[in-house]
C-alpha cells in the first residue's frame, strides 16, 4: 500500500466488510470500464456494471458501501461522490457513472492488496497470542492499516521506544478532512499504548520487569507524582470507637409489643423471671 490511498485509514475488519460488499469480479469489471469512461469513449456505458444498475441502484450500492465503514474518512468520501453522481444522473450519465467508479476505487485497491490485508489480520491474531478477549479488544480498537503495516515491519524492541510522532512520519500518512496532524498523532499514541499492554500481558514473568524498564517509568514525571491525595487534601478528623466496642455493645433492637418477659420460665436450662401478680419472681 502506498501513500495517499484512502483505504489505508481503514481497519482490517472494515476492509473485509468492504470486500464483502463489492465482490472481486464486480470490482474488476468496474476498473476495466474506468478507462473508457475517463476518456469519453463512445459506448462506454454499454454493459458497464454500474450503468446496468441504474441511477437508483448505483446510489443504493454506494450508500450501502459507505454504511459498512461509517464514521471514517472513506465513508465521507463515498457519500460525497454519491451525491455528485446522483445530481448528474439525468443530465450526464457517463460523468455520473465515472464519479461512482471513483467512489468505489478504494475497494479496488483493497482487492489488489488482499494478500497484505490477510497478513495484517494474521498479525493481529498473533499479537493476541490466541487469547479471544485480547483479540476482541484489538479488533474493537479498529487499528488502521497504515499503523499495522509499520508495526508489522518493526523490530519488537522498537515498540517500546518509538514515539507517536515517529510512527506517523514512518507511515507517511497525509492529513485528511477531519483527520489532521494532531488527530493522527493521538491515534498513534492510543495504538502504541494498546500494543504495549498486549505485549506485557503476553510476556513471561521474567520479562515483565525488562519491558517496563524500556518504558522508562523512572522519569521525572513519575517521580513528581504524589502517591496519595492526602498530601494535598486534609481529611477531617473523625472520632473512632475503640477496637471491640461494637462487638461488646448491646444490640439496640426495638422490642416487639407484648410481654416484657418470656412466657416460658426455663429457657435453655436456665431459670428466668416470671410474672405473678404485679411482681416478677424467679
C-alpha positions as CSV (number, residue, x, y, z in Angstrom):
1,X,0.0,0.0,0.0
2,X,1.3,3.4,-0.9
3,X,0.9,6.9,0.4
4,X,-2.3,8.8,-0.4
5,X,-4.5,5.8,-0.5
6,X,-7.6,6.5,1.5
7,X,-8.1,2.7,2.1
8,X,-5.1,2.8,4.4
9,X,-7.1,4.6,7.0
10,X,-9.5,1.6,7.4
11,X,-9.0,-1.3,9.9
12,X,-8.7,-4.9,8.8
13,X,-12.3,-5.6,9.8
14,X,-13.6,-2.6,7.9
15,X,-11.6,-3.6,4.8
16,X,-13.1,-7.1,5.0
17,X,-16.6,-5.6,5.2
18,X,-16.0,-3.6,2.0
19,X,-14.6,-6.6,0.2
20,X,-17.7,-8.5,1.0
21,X,-20.0,-5.6,-0.1
22,X,-18.3,-5.4,-3.5
23,X,-17.0,-8.7,-4.9
24,X,-13.7,-9.0,-6.7
25,X,-15.4,-9.8,-10.1
26,X,-17.6,-6.6,-9.8
27,X,-14.5,-4.5,-8.7
28,X,-12.5,-5.8,-11.7
29,X,-15.3,-5.1,-14.1
30,X,-15.7,-1.5,-12.8
31,X,-12.0,-1.0,-13.0
32,X,-11.9,-2.2,-16.6
33,X,-14.6,0.3,-17.6
34,X,-13.0,3.2,-15.8
35,X,-10.5,4.0,-18.6
36,X,-13.3,4.2,-21.2
37,X,-15.4,6.4,-19.0
38,X,-12.4,8.7,-18.2
39,X,-11.6,9.4,-21.9
40,X,-15.3,9.5,-23.0
41,X,-15.1,6.6,-25.4
42,X,-18.4,6.0,-27.3
43,X,-20.4,3.1,-25.9
44,X,-18.5,3.1,-22.6
45,X,-21.8,2.7,-20.8
46,X,-22.8,-0.4,-22.8
47,X,-22.7,-3.3,-20.4
48,X,-21.0,-1.4,-17.7
49,X,-21.8,-3.0,-14.3
50,X,-22.8,0.4,-12.8
51,X,-24.8,1.6,-15.8
52,X,-26.8,-1.6,-15.7
53,X,-27.9,-0.9,-12.1
54,X,-29.4,2.5,-13.0
55,X,-29.1,5.7,-11.0
56,X,-31.1,4.4,-8.1
57,X,-29.2,1.1,-8.0
58,X,-25.9,2.9,-8.0
59,X,-26.9,5.3,-5.2
60,X,-28.1,2.4,-3.1
61,X,-24.9,0.5,-3.7
62,X,-22.7,3.5,-2.7
63,X,-24.7,4.2,0.4
64,X,-24.5,0.5,1.4
65,X,-20.7,0.5,1.0
66,X,-20.4,3.8,3.0
67,X,-22.5,2.3,5.8
68,X,-20.0,-0.5,6.2
69,X,-17.3,2.0,7.2
70,X,-19.4,4.7,8.8
71,X,-17.5,7.4,10.7
72,X,-14.4,7.0,8.6
73,X,-12.9,9.5,6.0
74,X,-13.6,6.9,3.3
75,X,-17.3,6.9,4.2
76,X,-17.5,10.7,3.8
77,X,-15.6,10.4,0.5
78,X,-18.1,7.8,-0.9
79,X,-21.2,9.8,0.3
80,X,-19.9,13.0,-1.3
81,X,-19.2,11.3,-4.6
82,X,-22.6,9.5,-4.5
83,X,-24.4,12.8,-4.1
84,X,-22.5,14.3,-7.1
85,X,-23.2,11.2,-9.2
86,X,-26.9,11.4,-8.4
87,X,-27.0,15.0,-9.4
88,X,-25.5,14.2,-12.8
89,X,-27.5,11.0,-13.4
90,X,-30.1,12.7,-15.7
91,X,-28.0,15.3,-17.5
92,X,-24.7,13.4,-17.9
93,X,-25.0,9.7,-17.3
94,X,-21.4,9.0,-18.3
95,X,-20.0,11.5,-15.9
96,X,-22.3,10.2,-13.2
97,X,-21.0,6.6,-13.8
98,X,-17.4,7.9,-13.7
99,X,-17.9,9.5,-10.3
100,X,-19.5,6.3,-9.0
101,X,-16.4,4.4,-10.2
102,X,-14.1,6.8,-8.4
103,X,-16.1,6.3,-5.3
104,X,-15.5,2.5,-5.5
105,X,-11.9,2.8,-6.4
106,X,-10.7,2.3,-2.8
107,X,-12.4,-1.1,-2.9
108,X,-10.3,-2.0,-5.9
109,X,-7.2,-1.0,-4.0
110,X,-8.2,-3.4,-1.2
111,X,-8.7,-6.3,-3.6
112,X,-5.3,-5.5,-5.2
113,X,-3.7,-5.7,-1.7
114,X,-5.8,-8.6,-0.5
115,X,-2.7,-10.6,0.5
116,X,-1.4,-7.7,2.6
117,X,-4.8,-7.4,4.4
118,X,-4.7,-11.1,5.1
119,X,-1.2,-10.8,6.5
120,X,-2.2,-8.0,8.8
121,X,-5.2,-10.0,10.0
122,X,-2.9,-12.9,10.9
123,X,-0.6,-10.4,12.7
124,X,-3.5,-9.3,14.8
125,X,-4.2,-12.9,15.8
126,X,-0.5,-13.4,16.6
127,X,-0.3,-10.4,18.8
128,X,-3.3,-11.6,20.8
129,X,-1.5,-14.9,21.4
130,X,-4.6,-17.0,20.9
131,X,-6.5,-15.2,23.7
132,X,-10.0,-14.5,22.5
133,X,-10.6,-11.5,24.8
134,X,-7.4,-9.8,23.7
135,X,-8.2,-10.4,20.0
136,X,-11.7,-8.9,20.6
137,X,-10.1,-5.9,22.2
138,X,-7.6,-5.5,19.3
139,X,-10.4,-5.7,16.7
140,X,-12.7,-3.3,18.5
141,X,-9.9,-0.7,18.6
142,X,-10.1,-0.5,14.7
143,X,-6.4,0.0,14.2
144,X,-5.8,1.4,10.7
145,X,-3.9,-0.4,8.1
146,X,-1.1,2.2,7.9
147,X,-0.3,1.6,11.6
148,X,-0.5,-2.2,11.3
149,X,1.9,-2.1,8.3
150,X,4.6,-0.1,10.2
151,X,4.2,-2.2,13.4
152,X,4.4,-5.5,11.4
153,X,7.7,-4.4,9.8
154,X,9.1,-3.0,13.0
155,X,11.5,-5.0,15.3
156,X,9.8,-6.0,18.6
157,X,12.0,-3.8,20.8
158,X,11.2,-0.7,18.8
159,X,7.6,-0.8,20.0
160,X,8.8,0.4,23.4
161,X,10.9,3.3,22.3
162,X,9.1,4.7,19.3
163,X,7.0,7.9,19.7
164,X,3.6,8.6,18.1
165,X,5.1,11.3,16.0
166,X,7.7,9.0,14.6
167,X,5.1,6.3,13.8
168,X,3.1,8.9,11.8
169,X,6.2,10.0,10.0
170,X,7.3,6.5,9.1
171,X,3.8,5.6,7.8
172,X,3.9,8.7,5.6
173,X,0.2,9.3,6.1
174,X,-1.3,12.5,4.9
175,X,-3.9,14.7,6.6
176,X,-7.5,14.3,5.5
177,X,-10.6,16.4,6.1
178,X,-11.5,15.9,9.7
179,X,-8.3,14.0,10.4
180,X,-5.4,16.4,10.9
181,X,-1.9,16.0,12.2
182,X,-3.0,16.2,15.9
183,X,-5.7,13.6,15.4
184,X,-3.2,11.2,13.7
185,X,-0.7,11.6,16.5
186,X,-3.3,11.0,19.1
187,X,-4.5,7.9,17.2
188,X,-0.9,6.6,17.0
189,X,-0.4,7.2,20.8
190,X,-3.5,5.1,21.6
191,X,-2.3,2.3,19.2
192,X,1.1,2.2,20.8
193,X,-0.4,2.0,24.3
194,X,-2.7,-0.8,23.3
195,X,0.1,-2.9,21.7
196,X,2.4,-2.3,24.6
197,X,-0.3,-3.6,27.0
198,X,-0.8,-6.7,24.9
199,X,2.9,-7.3,24.9
200,X,3.1,-7.0,28.7
201,X,0.1,-9.4,29.1
202,X,1.7,-11.9,26.8
203,X,5.2,-11.7,28.3
204,X,6.7,-14.2,30.7
205,X,7.0,-13.1,34.4
206,X,10.8,-12.9,34.0
207,X,10.4,-10.5,31.0
208,X,7.8,-8.1,32.5
209,X,10.4,-6.0,34.5
210,X,12.6,-5.7,31.5
211,X,9.7,-4.5,29.3
212,X,8.6,-2.0,31.9
213,X,12.2,-0.6,32.1
214,X,12.1,0.0,28.4
215,X,9.2,2.4,29.0
216,X,11.5,4.4,31.3
217,X,9.0,4.6,34.1
218,X,11.5,6.2,36.4
219,X,11.4,9.6,34.7
220,X,10.9,12.9,36.3
221,X,7.1,13.0,35.8
222,X,6.6,9.7,37.6
223,X,8.8,10.8,40.5
224,X,6.9,14.1,40.8
225,X,3.6,12.3,41.1
226,X,2.2,12.1,44.6
227,X,1.5,8.6,45.9
228,X,-1.6,9.8,47.9
229,X,-4.0,12.7,47.7
230,X,-3.7,13.1,51.5
231,X,-0.6,15.2,50.8
232,X,-2.8,17.8,49.3
233,X,-6.2,17.3,50.9
234,X,-6.5,17.1,54.7
235,X,-9.2,14.7,55.7
236,X,-11.3,15.9,58.6
237,X,-10.6,14.1,61.9
238,X,-13.3,11.6,62.9
239,X,-13.9,10.1,66.3
240,X,-13.5,6.3,66.3
241,X,-14.6,3.8,68.8
242,X,-12.0,1.6,70.5
243,X,-11.4,-1.8,69.0
244,X,-14.1,-4.3,70.0
245,X,-16.6,-1.6,71.2
246,X,-19.1,-2.6,68.5
247,X,-18.8,-6.2,69.4
248,X,-19.2,-5.8,73.2
249,X,-22.0,-3.3,73.0
250,X,-25.6,-4.4,73.5
251,X,-27.6,-4.5,70.2
252,X,-30.1,-1.7,70.1
253,X,-33.0,-3.7,68.6
254,X,-36.5,-2.3,69.2
255,X,-38.7,-4.6,71.3
256,X,-41.8,-6.0,69.8
257,X,-45.1,-5.1,71.5
258,X,-46.3,-7.6,74.2
259,X,-45.0,-9.1,77.3
260,X,-41.7,-7.8,78.7
261,X,-40.5,-11.3,79.8
262,X,-40.7,-14.6,78.0
263,X,-43.7,-16.8,78.7
264,X,-41.5,-19.9,79.5
265,X,-39.9,-19.9,82.9
266,X,-37.0,-22.1,81.8
267,X,-35.1,-21.3,78.7
268,X,-32.1,-23.4,77.7
269,X,-31.8,-24.9,81.2
270,X,-31.7,-21.6,83.0
271,X,-34.4,-20.2,85.3
272,X,-35.9,-16.9,84.0
273,X,-38.1,-14.4,85.7
274,X,-41.8,-14.9,85.6
275,X,-44.7,-12.6,86.4
276,X,-47.0,-13.2,89.3
277,X,-49.5,-10.5,90.0
278,X,-47.6,-7.3,89.9
279,X,-44.3,-8.8,90.8
280,X,-41.5,-10.7,89.0
281,X,-40.3,-13.9,90.7
282,X,-37.7,-16.5,89.8
